[in-house]
Amino acid sequence: MTVDDVLDIAVIGAGLGGAAAAALLEDAGFTVHVFEQAPAFTRLGAGIHIGPNVMKIFRRIGLEDRLSGIGAHPDHWFSRDGKTGAYLSRIPLGEYAVREYGAPYITIHRGDLHAEQIRALPQDRLHYDHRLTDIREEEDHVVMQFANGATVRTRLVIGADGVNSLIREKLLGPEKPRYSGWIGHRALLNMDKLRASGLEFELCVKWWWEQSRHIMAYATKANATEYYYVTGVPVDSWEHEAGFVDSSREEMDAIFGSSHPVVNALIDATETVTKWPFWNRDPLNLWSQGRMVLLGDACHPMRPHMAQGACMAIEDAAVLARCLSEMGRESYRDAFKLYETTRRDRATRVQTISNANTWLKQPEDPAWVYAYDATTASLG
Ligand SMILES: Cc1cc2nc3c(=O)[nH]c(=O)nc-3n(C[C@H](O)[C@H](O)[C@H](O)COP(=O)(O)OP(=O)(O)OC[C@H]3O[C@@H](n4cnc5c(N)ncnc54)[C@H](O)[C@@H]3O)c2cc1C
């Protein structure tokens, strides 16, 4: 890449959505450069669910088998009362998901997933230490300015730059994401330590208390040696400047203590736990403008309670790649319109249910989420 080059497509942000977009567009025959602000790949210590809807997309990129081998395969998503342990719902996954939805449902360490996604990209077109600071459209291209002094020109830009997206701000004007009134605690636990309690730890279970407070707990490795939980707790305000801060076993105990013995064991086994604010925005009317288009959290961030935020970012990527492939890069306006028309209702529905935090609390049929296949669904 020299200063005089005009790239075909630039993706801003090598997160889960941006990495997927680059891989799918490369697969469709485009040459794609990815620009990421971080100085290098970072292995974020957290877990993530990947539904069959997205495993079908990973099949397309050639990652399904590897991810399947790394992640855990829960037989069910259980919902249970946090005090009594009574089952509120038992949603079948495992073999049922493969048969009915067309791919496995996995839970995995987020760093393991992201590492595989990054490894699948052409490394010479992945540019770390490139924080986008300004962007403007000129007659037949876009000029991007980076904090490291680089200026790069490109025909099209995909804004996969997350909840604080600069590209979204350029399209819509400054508007900070809203604090949702909820925080989450996140901790990785050692399964041997948990099992020493003599209790059974289900591979995927959401524990519920009043006001929809909850702990989602699940395994992150195929051999179930690592267990993870993320909570949802209503808290009036978030006063910290930092993206997350330390919490403690004592704080967990104050919120969730004296509950079902399995929950108490999770708290007892907690060594390090952090807490994170959840951010929100209203559904977006504008997904693209000119040569710039948004996907994932830059476009429709949501509270994580449906475990589908990254899945929606990756579905966005798959549909966007198909629209550009069908229409051709020169017809980007039509392609972006088709992308928005295809994605808006589904992403908004998932965003709304995530924010309401009702997903799978009672028995319900999740087929509309998990059976969807963004690689073949009709466009428009
Ligand atoms: C507690 C919690 C649990 C979750 N669990 C799940 C789950 O189980 N399943 C699920 O599907 N989703 C889950 N999510 C949601 C998921 O994490 C997000 O929806 C997903 O990461 C969005 O992907 P993205 O690519 O849009 O943004 P991100 O993953 O945030 O990536 C954005 C990237 O852009 C980069 N960037 C930002 N600004 C710039 C700039 N100016 N220049 C260059 N680079 C920039 C960032 O460094 C980052 O790498 C969870 C979220 C939370 C908070």
The ligand as an SDF file (V2000), in Angstrom:
LIG
                    3D

 53 58  0  0  0  0  0  0  0  0999 V2000
  -20.7850   -8.6630   28.6860 C   0  0  0  0  0  0  0  0  0  0  0  0
  -21.0490   -8.9100   27.2240 C   0  0  0  0  0  0  0  0  0  0  0  0
  -21.3370  -10.2010   26.7930 C   0  0  0  0  0  0  0  0  0  0  0  0
  -21.6300  -10.4550   25.4340 C   0  0  0  0  0  0  0  0  0  0  0  0
  -21.9220  -11.7360   25.0340 N   0  0  0  0  0  0  0  0  0  0  0  0
  -22.2310  -11.9710   23.7330 C   0  0  0  0  0  0  0  0  0  0  0  0
  -22.5420  -13.3080   23.2830 C   0  0  0  0  0  0  0  0  0  0  0  0
  -22.5390  -14.2690   24.0670 O   0  0  0  0  0  0  0  0  0  0  0  0
  -22.8280  -13.4920   21.9460 N   0  0  0  0  0  0  0  0  0  0  0  0
  -22.8370  -12.4480   21.0510 C   0  0  0  0  0  0  0  0  0  0  0  0
  -23.1150  -12.6620   19.8690 O   0  0  0  0  0  0  0  0  0  0  0  0
  -22.5480  -11.1780   21.4600 N   0  0  0  0  0  0  0  0  0  0  0  0
  -22.2400  -10.9230   22.7640 C   0  0  0  0  0  0  0  0  0  0  0  0
  -21.9310   -9.6580   23.1630 N   0  0  0  0  0  0  0  0  0  0  0  0
  -21.9850   -8.5580   22.1920 C   0  0  0  0  0  0  0  0  0  0  0  0
  -20.7270   -8.4480   21.3770 C   0  0  0  0  0  0  0  0  0  0  0  0
  -19.5920   -8.3980   22.2050 O   0  0  0  0  0  0  0  0  0  0  0  0
  -20.7510   -7.2100   20.4730 C   0  0  0  0  0  0  0  0  0  0  0  0
  -22.0240   -7.0710   19.9020 O   0  0  0  0  0  0  0  0  0  0  0  0
  -19.7110   -7.3790   19.3650 C   0  0  0  0  0  0  0  0  0  0  0  0
  -18.4200   -7.3820   19.9170 O   0  0  0  0  0  0  0  0  0  0  0  0
  -19.8430   -6.2790   18.3190 C   0  0  0  0  0  0  0  0  0  0  0  0
  -18.8770   -6.4830   17.3210 O   0  0  0  0  0  0  0  0  0  0  0  0
  -18.3440   -5.2600   16.4580 P   0  0  0  0  0  0  0  0  0  0  0  0
  -17.3520   -5.8450   15.5170 O   0  0  0  0  0  0  0  0  0  0  0  0
  -19.4840   -4.4860   15.9400 O   0  0  0  0  0  0  0  0  0  0  0  0
  -17.6340   -4.2970   17.5150 O   0  0  0  0  0  0  0  0  0  0  0  0
  -16.3640   -4.5850   18.4280 P   0  0  0  0  0  0  0  0  0  0  0  0
  -16.2000   -6.0370   18.6950 O   0  0  0  0  0  0  0  0  0  0  0  0
  -16.4870   -3.6420   19.5870 O   0  0  0  0  0  0  0  0  0  0  0  0
  -15.1320   -4.1460   17.5300 O   0  0  0  0  0  0  0  0  0  0  0  0
  -14.8810   -2.7980   17.1980 C   0  0  0  0  0  0  0  0  0  0  0  0
  -13.4030   -2.6940   16.8280 C   0  0  0  0  0  0  0  0  0  0  0  0
  -13.1590   -1.4040   16.2690 O   0  0  0  0  0  0  0  0  0  0  0  0
  -11.9610   -0.8770   16.7910 C   0  0  0  0  0  0  0  0  0  0  0  0
  -12.0530    0.5810   16.6910 N   0  0  0  0  0  0  0  0  0  0  0  0
  -12.9120    1.4080   17.3560 C   0  0  0  0  0  0  0  0  0  0  0  0
  -12.7110    2.6920   16.9850 N   0  0  0  0  0  0  0  0  0  0  0  0
  -11.6940    2.6660   16.0650 C   0  0  0  0  0  0  0  0  0  0  0  0
  -11.0300    3.7090   15.3210 C   0  0  0  0  0  0  0  0  0  0  0  0
  -11.3680    4.9930   15.4650 N   0  0  0  0  0  0  0  0  0  0  0  0
  -10.0520    3.3460   14.4680 N   0  0  0  0  0  0  0  0  0  0  0  0
   -9.7040    2.0170   14.3150 C   0  0  0  0  0  0  0  0  0  0  0  0
  -10.2900    1.0140   15.0240 N   0  0  0  0  0  0  0  0  0  0  0  0
  -11.2870    1.3410   15.8740 C   0  0  0  0  0  0  0  0  0  0  0  0
  -11.9400   -1.4050   18.2310 C   0  0  0  0  0  0  0  0  0  0  0  0
  -10.6430   -1.3750   18.7940 O   0  0  0  0  0  0  0  0  0  0  0  0
  -12.4820   -2.8280   18.0310 C   0  0  0  0  0  0  0  0  0  0  0  0
  -11.4470   -3.7390   17.7390 O   0  0  0  0  0  0  0  0  0  0  0  0
  -21.6200   -9.3860   24.5110 C   0  0  0  0  0  0  0  0  0  0  0  0
  -21.2900   -8.0930   24.9350 C   0  0  0  0  0  0  0  0  0  0  0  0
  -21.0130   -7.8390   26.2790 C   0  0  0  0  0  0  0  0  0  0  0  0
  -20.6740   -6.4370   26.7240 C   0  0  0  0  0  0  0  0  0  0  0  0
  1  2  1  0
  2  3  1  0
  2 52  2  0
  3  4  2  0
  4  5  1  0
  4 50  1  0
  5  6  2  0
  6  7  1  0
  6 13  1  0
  7  8  2  0
  7  9  1  0
  9 10  1  0
 10 11  2  0
 10 12  1  0
 12 13  2  0
 13 14  1  0
 14 15  1  0
 14 50  1  0
 15 16  1  0
 16 17  1  0
 16 18  1  0
 18 19  1  0
 18 20  1  0
 20 21  1  0
 20 22  1  0
 22 23  1  0
 23 24  1  0
 24 25  2  0
 24 26  1  0
 24 27  1  0
 27 28  1  0
 28 29  2  0
 28 30  1  0
 28 31  1  0
 31 32  1  0
 32 33  1  0
 33 34  1  0
 33 48  1  0
 34 35  1  0
 35 36  1  0
 35 46  1  0
 36 37  1  0
 36 45  1  0
 37 38  2  0
 38 39  1  0
 39 40  1  0
 39 45  2  0
 40 41  1  0
 40 42  2  0
 42 43  1  0
 43 44  2  0
 44 45  1  0
 46 47  1  0
 46 48  1  0
 48 49  1  0
 50 51  2  0
 51 52  1  0
 52 53  1  0
M  END
$$$$
